[in-house]
Amino acid sequence: MIVGNGHGTESPPAHEPYSPEAVHLDREDRHRASNGHETTPATANGSPGDIRPGGDFRTRAAHAGEDTAAPVRPLTSPIYQGSVYAFDDPAAFAAAHEANPPRPTYSRAGLPNTSQLERAVADLEGGEDAVATASGMAAISTVFLALLSAGDHVLVSADCYSDTATLLREGLGRFGVETSFVDTCDPESMTGTMTPRTRVVWVETISNPAMKLCDLAALAKRAHRGGALLCVDNTFATPALCRPLEHGADLVIHSATKFLGGHHDLTAGVVVGRAELTARLRRCAYLFGPTLGAMDAWLALRGIRTLAPRMAWISETALAVARFLDGHPHVTAVRYPGLPGGWQVDLARDLLPDGGGGMLAFDVAGGREAADRLLREVRLIPFAPSLGGTSTTAAYPPHEWGSLPGSNGATIRLSIGLEAARDLIADLDRGLAAVARAAAPAGVSA
């Protein structure tokens, strides 16, 4: 979201030492207030590993994917590296193959590690089932391939992830799928664009890279009224901050490579939704073969176990960094969900009551040359083409964007990691000081 820079003089509050109980008690209070109900205690009568639906999100994430019925229960799941499984007879194989979801037979049909990951993400998103794939783009492709046919129409957010837009234009467009790009921040803008052939409305919880929000509940009503499905890419928010199915979405998509995995060491995707839809996706994935390997599935599940505290810390840090940037004279615009004074602050409070996530974008005064100078000067923040890991990274929006609306062409996208806010702010201040020195007239100190 674009926030006018007031060049405020107040320094951002110092990042207080992390207090999980203080932070999460406040988060739980706000979550209950926003949803109008209390959180059900995790385990009432079951064993410690018997995590009931409706339990606290942190507890469910910490035990994500556990198989409490297994005869042997290691606290850390083994990696099932085998690609094929043996059976006593053909009948046993047939029973495994026809089970829903199928039991392991062959790696392309699913592995124990991928099944664990699917159960975990489905539970955390509040869905019936999930399908894991080899990447986020594989997840996106599987959704479109499973749901669309020649002649169908897709409505897509005008500021969606560039590779999603390219897939629709260059990939599916060759097969007769039509795409319209609309301002999904205004659900009524869809009225004249939806057609009887519109099958999918595609949006992102937090758009990449403009950091805009959409009223998911309003979009769901509008899509369903026209006979379409609402599909939401929830990569930036994760279920720790937003669960689109609760707002009426039909499918939720993740690049688990990013915040779900959270460690810059895997590539994976996941789609969550009703079982009737995921069955179509699973069949499509089986035929097209975007198979997720056991190691990446294991790493993604490992990352999910720490998702709740990571996203809480990252959100606090990102807000502190956004506030600092918004008050700096060499920053002309800041985009971060929920930044005070932003035009979508009320929607952010409703959609993201537990924090705005780890992604923000800002414009450097002086254009691309000044932005390049800042990125050369910082020491903690490397330039990297992905996001969502433990370390903070910077990138420019994809070249397809040119510059964002309202931008001066020098937009930097930050993915906030687990560093202390004060250290990131000091690093950015160092870079911006270099920008100021370069912009100062000869003989005048910045």
C-alpha positions in Angstrom: 0.0 0.0 0.0 1.3 3.5 -0.8 1.7 5.8 2.2 2.5 9.4 1.8 5.8 10.2 3.6 5.3 12.8 6.3 9.0 12.9 7.2 8.1 12.6 10.9 10.7 13.5 13.4 9.9 10.8 16.0 12.2 7.8 16.0 10.6 4.4 15.9 10.3 2.7 19.2 13.2 0.5 20.0 12.4 -3.2 19.5 11.7 -4.6 22.9 13.2 -7.9 23.9 11.1 -10.7 22.5 8.5 -11.9 25.1 6.5 -14.7 23.6 3.9 -14.8 26.2 3.3 -11.0 26.2 3.2 -11.0 22.4 1.0 -14.0 21.9 -1.4 -13.2 24.7 -2.1 -9.9 23.0 -2.4 -11.7 19.6 -4.9 -14.2 21.0 -7.0 -11.5 22.6 -7.2 -9.6 19.2 -7.9 -12.9 17.4 -10.8 -13.7 19.7 -12.1 -10.2 19.5 -12.0 -10.2 15.7 -13.7 -13.6 15.3 -16.2 -13.3 18.1 -15.4 -16.6 19.8 -12.9 -18.1 22.2 -10.1 -20.4 21.1 -10.8 -24.0 22.0 -8.1 -25.5 24.3 -5.8 -27.8 22.4 -6.1 -31.2 24.1 -9.0 -32.0 26.3 -9.1 -35.8 26.7 -6.5 -37.1 24.3 -2.8 -37.9 24.6 -0.3 -35.0 24.4 0.1 -35.7 20.7 -3.7 -35.7 20.0 -4.1 -32.2 18.7 -7.8 -31.5 18.3 -9.1 -29.2 15.5 -9.8 -25.8 16.9 -6.8 -25.8 19.2 -4.4 -22.9 19.6 -2.6 -22.2 16.3 0.9 -22.3 17.9 0.3 -25.7 19.4 -1.1 -27.2 16.1 1.9 -25.7 14.2 4.4 -27.2 16.6 2.8 -30.6 16.2 2.1 -30.2 12.5 1.8 -33.4 10.5 2.2 -35.8 13.4 0.7 -39.2 13.0 -0.6 -40.0 16.5 -1.8 -43.5 15.3 1.6 -44.7 14.2 3.0 -47.6 16.3 6.4 -45.9 16.4 6.4 -42.1 16.9 9.8 -40.3 16.5 9.5 -36.7 17.5 11.2 -35.8 14.2 9.8 -37.6 11.3 12.1 -39.8 9.2 12.8 -39.0 5.6 11.2 -41.7 3.4 13.7 -41.6 0.5 12.3 -44.7 -1.4 10.5 -44.1 -4.6 8.4 -47.3 -4.7 6.7 -49.6 -2.2 6.3 -53.3 -2.1 3.0 -55.2 -1.4 2.1 -58.7 -0.3 -0.2 -59.2 -3.2 -2.1 -57.3 -5.9 -5.1 -56.8 -3.7 -3.1 -54.9 -1.1 -1.6 -52.7 -3.8 -5.1 -52.0 -5.2 -6.4 -51.1 -1.8 -3.5 -48.7 -1.2 -3.9 -47.1 -4.7 -7.6 -46.6 -4.4 -7.6 -45.2 -0.8 -8.5 -41.5 -0.5 -6.0 -40.0 -0.2 -3.9 -42.8 -1.7 -1.5 -44.6 0.5 2.2 -44.7 -0.7 2.7 -46.9 -3.7 5.0 -44.9 -6.0 6.6 -41.5 -5.4 4.6 -39.6 -8.1 1.4 -40.7 -6.3 2.6 -39.4 -3.0 5.1 -40.2 -0.2 4.8 -40.3 3.6 6.6 -37.0 3.9 4.4 -35.2 1.4 1.3 -36.6 3.1 2.5 -35.3 6.4 3.1 -31.8 4.9 -0.4 -31.9 3.2 -2.1 -32.8 6.5 -0.2 -30.0 8.3 -1.0 -27.2 5.9 -4.6 -28.4 5.5 -5.1 -28.3 9.3 -3.4 -24.9 9.7 -5.5 -23.3 6.9 -8.7 -25.0 8.1 -9.2 -27.0 4.9 -10.4 -30.5 4.3 -7.4 -31.6 2.2 -4.2 -30.4 0.5 -2.0 -31.3 -2.4 1.8 -30.7 -2.2 3.8 -30.0 -5.4 7.4 -29.4 -6.3 7.3 -25.6 -6.2 4.9 -22.7 -5.8 4.5 -22.3 -9.5 3.8 -26.0 -9.8 1.0 -25.5 -7.3 -0.4 -22.5 -9.3 -0.1 -24.4 -12.6 -1.9 -27.4 -11.1 -4.8 -25.3 -10.0 -5.2 -23.8 -13.5 -4.7 -27.1 -15.3 -7.2 -28.9 -13.1 -9.9 -26.2 -13.2 -9.7 -24.6 -16.7 -10.5 -25.7 -20.2 -10.2 -24.0 -23.6 -12.6 -21.1 -23.8 -12.7 -20.6 -20.0 -12.0 -17.2 -18.5 -9.9 -16.1 -15.5 -10.1 -12.8 -13.5 -6.8 -12.0 -11.9 -5.6 -9.2 -9.7 -3.8 -6.6 -11.8 -0.8 -6.5 -9.5 -0.4 -10.2 -9.0 3.0 -12.1 -9.0 4.6 -11.6 -12.4 5.1 -15.3 -13.1 1.4 -16.0 -12.4 0.5 -13.3 -14.9 3.0 -14.7 -17.4 1.8 -18.3 -17.0 -1.8 -17.1 -17.8 -0.8 -14.9 -20.8 1.9 -17.1 -22.4 1.2 -20.5 -21.1 -2.6 -21.0 -20.8 -3.3 -18.4 -23.4 -1.9 -20.7 -26.1 -4.6 -23.3 -25.1 -7.5 -20.9 -25.4 -7.8 -19.7 -21.8 -8.7 -16.0 -21.6 -7.5 -13.7 -18.8 -8.6 -10.3 -17.6 -6.6 -8.3 -15.1 -8.7 -6.1 -12.8 -8.4 -4.0 -9.7 -9.5 -6.6 -7.1 -9.3 -4.0 -4.4 -12.6 -2.9 -5.8 -14.9 -6.0 -6.0 -17.4 -4.0 -8.0 -14.9 -3.5 -10.8 -15.4 -7.2 -11.5 -19.0 -6.6 -12.5 -18.4 -5.7 -16.1 -15.5 -8.2 -16.5 -17.0 -11.5 -15.4 -18.6 -13.6 -18.1 -20.5 -16.8 -18.1 -17.2 -18.5 -18.8 -15.4 -17.1 -15.8 -14.3 -20.1 -13.8 -11.6 -18.6 -11.5 -11.0 -15.3 -9.6 -7.4 -15.2 -8.6 -6.0 -12.9 -5.9 -3.2 -12.7 -3.4 -3.8 -12.0 0.3 -0.9 -9.5 0.2 -0.1 -8.6 -3.4 3.4 -9.1 -4.8 5.0 -6.6 -5.1 2.6 -3.7 -4.4 1.6 -5.0 -0.9 -2.1 -4.3 -1.5 -4.9 -6.1 0.3 -8.3 -7.3 -1.0 -11.6 -7.7 0.8 -11.6 -11.5 0.5 -15.1 -11.9 1.8 -16.6 -9.4 -0.7 -14.6 -11.0 -3.5 -15.8 -14.5 -2.6 -19.4 -13.3 -2.7 -18.9 -11.7 -6.0 -17.1 -14.7 -7.5 -19.6 -17.2 -6.2 -22.5 -15.1 -7.5 -21.0 -15.4 -10.9 -20.4 -19.1 -10.6 -16.6 -18.8 -10.2 -14.2 -20.1 -7.6 -12.1 -17.7 -5.5 -8.4 -18.9 -5.4 -6.1 -17.0 -3.0 -2.3 -17.1 -3.0 -1.5 -16.8 0.7 2.2 -17.1 0.4 3.0 -13.7 2.0 0.6 -14.0 4.9 0.7 -17.7 5.7 -2.0 -19.2 7.9 -0.3 -17.7 10.9 -1.7 -14.3 9.9 -4.6 -15.0 7.6 -6.7 -18.0 6.7 -8.6 -17.2 3.4 -10.9 -20.2 3.7 -12.5 -18.4 6.7 -13.3 -15.5 4.4 -15.0 -17.6 1.7 -12.1 -18.6 -0.5 -12.4 -22.0 -2.3 -8.7 -22.8 -2.7 -5.6 -21.4 -0.9 -2.2 -21.6 -2.6 1.3 -21.4 -1.1 4.8 -21.3 -2.3 6.1 -23.2 0.7 9.6 -22.2 -0.5 8.9 -18.9 1.2 7.7 -18.3 4.7 6.1 -21.7 5.4 9.5 -23.4 4.9 11.2 -20.3 6.1 14.9 -21.2 5.8 16.0 -20.7 2.2 16.7 -24.4 1.8 13.7 -26.0 -0.1 11.4 -25.6 -3.0 7.7 -26.7 -2.6 4.1 -25.7 -3.1 0.8 -26.6 -1.5 -2.8 -26.1 -2.4 -5.6 -26.4 0.3 -9.3 -26.6 -0.1 -12.4 -28.8 -0.1 -11.8 -32.5 -0.8 -13.9 -32.5 -4.0 -11.5 -29.8 -5.4 -8.3 -31.3 -4.1 -9.2 -34.6 -5.6 -9.2 -33.0 -9.0 -5.9 -31.3 -8.3 -4.4 -34.6 -7.0 -5.4 -36.4 -10.2 -3.9 -33.5 -12.3 -0.7 -33.5 -10.3 -0.4 -37.3 -10.8 -0.7 -37.0 -14.5 1.5 -33.9 -15.1 4.0 -35.0 -12.5 5.1 -31.9 -10.4 6.2 -34.4 -7.7 7.6 -33.0 -4.4 10.6 -35.0 -3.1 10.8 -36.4 0.3 13.6 -34.1 1.5 11.9 -30.9 0.5 8.7 -32.1 2.1 10.5 -32.9 5.3 12.3 -29.5 5.3 8.9 -27.7 4.7 7.3 -29.5 7.6 10.4 -28.7 9.8 9.9 -25.0 9.0 6.2 -25.0 9.7 6.8 -26.2 13.3 8.3 -22.7 14.0 5.9 -20.8 11.8 3.9 -19.0 14.6 6.8 -17.4 16.5 8.6 -16.6 13.3 5.7 -14.7 11.7 5.0 -12.9 15.0 8.6 -11.7 15.3 8.9 -11.0 11.6 5.7 -8.9 11.6 6.8 -6.8 14.5 10.2 -6.2 12.9 8.7 -5.3 9.5 6.4 -2.8 11.1 9.3 -1.1 13.0 11.4 -1.0 9.8 8.4 0.4 7.8 7.9 3.1 10.4 11.5 4.1 10.2 11.5 4.3 6.4 8.2 6.3 6.4 9.9 9.0 8.5 13.1 9.2 6.4 13.5 12.3 4.1 15.2 10.2 1.4 12.2 7.7 1.2 9.3 8.9 -0.9 6.8 6.1 -0.3 6.4 3.0 1.9 4.1 0.1 1.2 3.3 -2.2 4.2 -0.1 -3.6 5.3 -1.3 -1.9 8.4 1.2 1.0 8.5 -0.5 3.8 10.4 -1.8 6.4 8.0 -2.1 3.9 5.1 -5.2 3.9 3.0 -6.0 0.2 3.8 -5.3 0.3 7.5 -8.8 -0.7 8.4 -8.9 -3.6 6.0 -5.5 -4.7 7.4 -6.9 -4.7 10.9 -9.7 -7.0 9.8 -7.8 -9.3 7.4 -4.5 -9.4 9.3 -5.3 -8.9 13.0 -2.1 -10.7 14.1 0.4 -8.7 12.0 1.2 -7.5 8.5 3.8 -10.1 7.6 7.4 -9.8 6.6 7.1 -8.1 3.1 7.4 -4.4 2.5 8.4 -2.1 -0.3 9.7 1.4 -0.4 10.8 4.0 -2.9 14.2 5.7 -2.6 14.5 9.4 -3.5 16.8 9.9 -6.5 15.6 7.1 -8.7 17.3 3.8 -9.6 20.9 5.1 -9.2 20.1 6.1 -5.6 18.5 2.7 -4.9 21.5 0.9 -6.3 23.8 3.0 -4.1 21.7 2.0 -1.0 21.9 -1.7 -1.8 25.7 -1.5 -2.3 26.1 0.2 1.0 24.1 -2.1 3.3 25.9 -4.9 5.0 23.1 -7.1 6.5 20.7 -7.2 3.6 21.9 -9.0 0.5 20.2 -8.7 -2.9 18.5 -12.0 -3.6 15.7 -13.0 -6.0 13.5 -14.9 -3.5 12.1 -14.2 0.0 10.7 -15.6 3.2 13.8 -17.0 4.9 15.6 -16.4 8.2 17.7 -13.5 6.8 16.5 -10.2 5.4 16.9 -9.8 1.7 16.2 -7.1 -0.9 15.1 -7.2 -4.5 13.7 -5.0 -7.2 10.2 -5.8 -8.6 10.3 -7.9 -11.7 11.2 -6.1 -14.9 7.7 -6.8 -16.2 6.4 -4.3 -13.7 8.6 -1.4 -14.8 7.7 0.7 -11.8 4.8 0.4 -9.4 1.9 2.8 -9.7 2.9 6.0 -7.8 6.5 4.9 -7.8 9.6 6.8 -9.0 11.0 3.7 -10.5 13.3 3.0 -7.5 11.2 0.6 -5.6 13.1 -1.9 -3.3 11.2 -4.9 -1.9 12.4 -6.1 1.5 11.7 -9.6 2.9 12.3 -9.2 6.6 14.0 -12.1 8.5 14.8 -12.9 12.1 17.3 -10.1 12.8 16.7 -7.5 15.4 14.9 -4.4 14.1 17.4 -2.0 15.5 20.2 -3.7 13.4 18.2 -3.6 10.2 17.2 0.0 10.8 20.9 0.9 11.4 21.9 -0.9 8.2 19.2 0.9 6.1 20.1 4.2 7.8 23.7 3.6 6.6 22.6 3.0 3.1 20.3 6.0 3.1 23.0 8.2 4.5 25.1 7.3 1.4 22.2 8.3 -0.8 22.0 11.6 1.1 25.7 12.3 0.6 25.5 11.6 -3.1 22.5 13.9 -3.5 24.0 16.8 -1.5 25.4 19.7 -3.6 29.2 19.9 -3.9 30.7 21.4 -0.7 27.5 20.8 1.3 27.5 17.9 3.8 24.4 15.7 3.9 
